[in-house]
Amino acid sequence: MVSSVAWAQNSADFYSGKTVSILVGSGPGGLTDTSARVIARFLEKYIPGQPTVIVQNMPGGGSVTMANHVFRSVARDGTVLGYPVPGMVTAEILEPRRAKYEGRRLNWIGSAFRTTNTISVYNRADIQTWEDTKENQVFFGASGRGSPLYQIPSLAKALLNLNFSIVTGYESGSAVVLAMERGEVDGQAIALDFWEAQRPQWLLNDSLTHLMRIGPPDPKRAPGVPHIAELVNSERQKALVELVEIGFTLGWPLFAPPDVPINRVEILRRAFSDLVEDPEFSTTIEAALHVQLNPIIGAELAQYVDQALSTPKPLVEELISILGL
C-alpha cells in the first residue's frame, strides 16, 4: 500500500514544472469562464508539485466542440481538463451526430456549485408574467442549440405554447447581455447568479423580469417565480423538464479525458476536494459570482452522469423533436 507521503511525492514528481490546461466550453466573460479562472488559480495551490494552471476558451455548440476535443485529441496524462456549461452531458444523447464523446469514459473530477436558471426579459413593460408571452412575441439570445440558453426557452415554448423566438450565434451569456442592451433580443435563460455578477443594476431598478425557472427555488432573489414543471399538464411533460434539468444538477463539472492513469485522476479529485473546502476559495468565488458552493466530487458526479445517459430512448427522442436537434 502506498503511504500518503509516497503518494504526495509521486504526485509532485509528475506535476512539478508542468502546465495544466483547463479548456472552457464558452467564450470569455460570464459565469462559466470566470468560475473556471477562479478554480484554476486555486488548483495550482492544491495539486502536488504546484503546476501552472491556465485557462483556454474553446466555445461552440454548448461546449460540445470542447468536449469532443478533450475526448479525442488531447494528452491523456492529466494535464488537460475540460470545463463545460451545464447540458454537455445530455448533449451526448440528444445530439449524437455532433457529440462524439462518451460521458461514461470521461474522468469526472468535481463540480463546485449548481444554480437556478431563469427565463428573464429586460425592459419590456408589456411582459410581467410568463402568460404575457402567449400573445406578445419575445426574442431570446443563445449560443447554439446544445446550449441551455437555447434549450430552456425552447422547451418552455413547446410545452406551454409561448410566443418565443430564439436567436442563436452569440458566443456567451455576456454577448447576449450586450445584444439585450442594443435591443437585438429581449432576454435569455441563464443562471440567477449571472445577473448579480454582470448587471446587478438591472435587479436593483426592476428592469429585469424573471418569467419562470428551472432548478431549485430561490425565494430571496426570485420570489414566486414558478418552476417550468409546475406549469405543464402531464407527468410526461414533467419528465421532459427533468431531463433538461439534469445538466443543472451536475452544475459546472471539471473532467479529464479517458485513460488518464487512475492515480492522477485521484490526485485531481483530491485537489478539487481540498479546493472547495478552502475558505478563501469560497469567499473568492462567492464575491466574484454570487454563488453558494454546493460541490459534487468524483464518483458521485459519475453516478449522476450515468443516470442521465440511462434515460429511456422514447423520452430522449421526444425531447430531440421538441428542441429541433
N, C-alpha and C positions, 0 to 999 in steps of 0.2 A: 504494500500500500504506500502511495506517495505521500510524504508528510506535507503539511501546509507550507513549511519553509522551502522544501524542494519544489513544490508546485509554483510558489511565487517566483523562485529563481528561474525555473524553466520558462515561465511566462515572460519574465523580464528579459531573458536571453532572446526570446523571439521578437518581442515588440520594441526593444530598445533600439533607438535610431531609425525606426520605420515611420512611414506616414500611413495613417488610416484615413480612407476617403469615405465620406457619407454622401451618397448620391440622393438628392432630394427630388421627388417627382412632381415638383411645381416650380413656378418662376420665383424670382427674388421678391421679397416682401411678403406680408401675410403671415398667417399663423403657422403654416407648415414650415416655411423657410426659417422664420425667426426661432421657432422652437428647436429646429434641427441645429441651429448655430449655438444655442444655449447648451443643448445636450453635448455637442462636440467639445465645447470648452471644458465641461466637467468630466467627460470621458477621458480626456488627457490626464486628469488627476488620478483616475481610479484604475485604468488599465496598467498592469505591472510593466515597468520599463518606460512609462510615460512617453508613448509615441506622440508625434504631432498628428492631430485630428483636424482634417479640413472638410469643408462642405462644398459640393459642386451641384449646380442646378441642372436637372435634366427633365424639363416639363414635357407634357404631351399625353393626351388620352387618359386623363385621370390617373396618372402615374404608371400606366401600362407600359409606355415606352421605357421608362426607367427600370421597371420590374423585369421586362424581357431582357434588357441589357445585363442586369445583375445575374439573372438566371443562366444566361447563355455565354456571356463574353468576358466576365471579369475573373481575376485571380481568385482561386478558391482556397485561400490561405488565412482568411480572417482579417485582411487589410482593406477590403471593400465591402461596404454595407449599403443597404437601401433604406429609404425613409419615405413612405408614400402618404398620400392623402387617404382618408377613410374611403373605403369602397374598392380598393385594389384587390382584396381577397375575393369578393363576389364577382369582380370582372372576369375571373377565370372561368366561371360557369355561365356568366351572362354574355360574354364576348369571346368565345373560344377561338374565333378566327383571328383576333388581334392579340389576345393574351396567350403567349406561348410559354408561360412559366407554370410550374406545378407547386401549389402552395404547401402541399404535404412534404415536399422535398426541401423547401427552404428552411433555414435555421432561424427560428424566431427568438429574438433577444429580449425585447421588452417594450412596453408601451407606458408612457409616463402619465398620461391623462386622457380622459374622454370628455365629451362635451355635448351640449344640446344645440342642435341646429334649428334655426327658424327660417321660414319663408318670410322675407321682410321687404317692404316697399318704402321708398324715400320721396317725401314731398308730394304726395298725392292726396289732396283733400277729399277726393271722391272715393277713396279706398280706406275704410276704417275697420272693416272686418273681412274675413275670408269670403263671406257671402256676397260682398260687393263686387267680387271678381267674377261672378257668374255673368254679369252683364257688361261690366267695364273691362276693356282689354288692358292687360298688364304685360310689360316686356321684362324678361329676366335675362341677365347675363350669365354665361357659363364658359368653361374652357372647352371640353369635349364631352361626348355622350357617356364616356366612362366616369365622368366626374360627379360627385354628389351635387355640385351646383346645377347640373343638368337633371340628374335622376330624381331628386326630391320634388322639384316643381312638376316634372313630367308625370310622376306617379300621382301627385295630388290632382293635376289637371284631368287625368284619365278617370280616376276613381270618383271625383266629385263634380265632374263636368264643368270645369272652370275655364275662363277665357284667358288662358296663359299663352304667351308666345315666348319661346326661348331662343336667344341669340348666342351662338357659340363662337369660339375663336379667341376669347380673352385668355391671356396667359395665366392669370391668377385672380384670386378674390380682390387683391389690391387694384388690379387693372379694371375689374368690374366697377369698383368704387369710383374710379375716375370717369368711367363711362356713365355712371349714375349722375355725377356732377355735371357732365356735359349734356345730359338729357337724352343720351342714346338708349338707355334702358331705365327701368323704374326700380329694379331691385335685384336681389339674389337670395339664394338659400345657402346660408353659411352659419358657422358657429357664433353663438352669442358673444363669446369671448373676443371674436374678431372685431366686433363693433366697438367694444370698450377700448381695444388697443388702437384701432385705426381711426374711428370717428366718434369719440366719446361725446362731442358736442351735439351730434345728432340725437343721442339718447337724452341729453340734458334739455334740449329745446323741443323734444317730442316731434321731430321731423321724420322719425323712422317708426313705421308701424309693423309690428310682428303679427302675421296673419295666422300661422299655425307652426307647430314644431314637430320634430322627430328626435327622440331621445328623452331623458328624464325631465321631469318638471323643474322649473327654476322660478319659484314664487317670488324671489327678490327682484330678479331682473326682467322676468317675463310673466307677471301675474296674470292668470286667467287665459293664457294662450293655449288653445286646445291642441292635443296630440292628433295627428292625422288619423290614427287608428280609432279615435273616439268619434270621428265624423263619418266613417264609412258604414255600410249597411250589412255586411255579411262577414262570417268567420273567414271565408276565402280571401276577401279583400284585406282583412286584418293580417292574414298570413303573408300577403304580398308586402304590406308595410313592414312587417317584422323582418322579411328577407333583406329589404333595403337597409333596415336599421342595424343589421349585424355589423356592418362596417363601422358604425359609431360605437358599438360595444367594444370593438377592438381598438378604437382610438387611432393614434398615430404610431404604428408599430415599427420598431427598428428590426431589420432582419439581415442575415448573411446568406450567401448563395449555398447551393447544395455542396456536399462533400468537403466542407471545411472540417479539419480534424476536430473530434469531439472535445478534446481538452481546450482548444481555442474557443469553441462555442461556449464552454463553461466559463472560461476567462471573461468573455464579453458579457455573459449573463450576470456573473458576479459583479463585474464593474458597473453594470447598469443598476443592479440592486443596490449597490453602495451609493451610486449617484442619486437615486430617488430618496434615499434616507438622509442625504446631506441637507441640513437646514439652509445652507447658503444657496443650494440649487433651488429649493422650494421657494425661498424668498425672491430669487432672481427671476424665475420663470413666472411666478405669480405677478410680480411687478411689471414684467415685460408684456405678458399676455392676458393677465387677469383670469387665469385658470387655476383650479384646485387640483392638486395631484391625486390621482386615482390609479395607481400602477397595476399592471399585469406583467408578470415575469415568466419568460421561458416556456416551460411545459404547459402551464395554464393557458398561455396565449396560443400555443399549438393546438390545444383542445378546442378552443373557440374556432380556429381555422378549420379543423376537421368537421366540426358541427356545420359550419357554413357550406362546406363543399359536399356535405351529405344531404343537402336539400333535395326533396323529391323532384324528379325531372319535369312532371307536368306543371308544377308551380314555377319552376325556372323558365319553362317555355312561355308561360303566360306573361311573366314579367318582361321577358325579352320582347314579346309582341307589344306590350304597353309602352316600353321605352324606345321602341323602334330601332333596336340594336341589330 
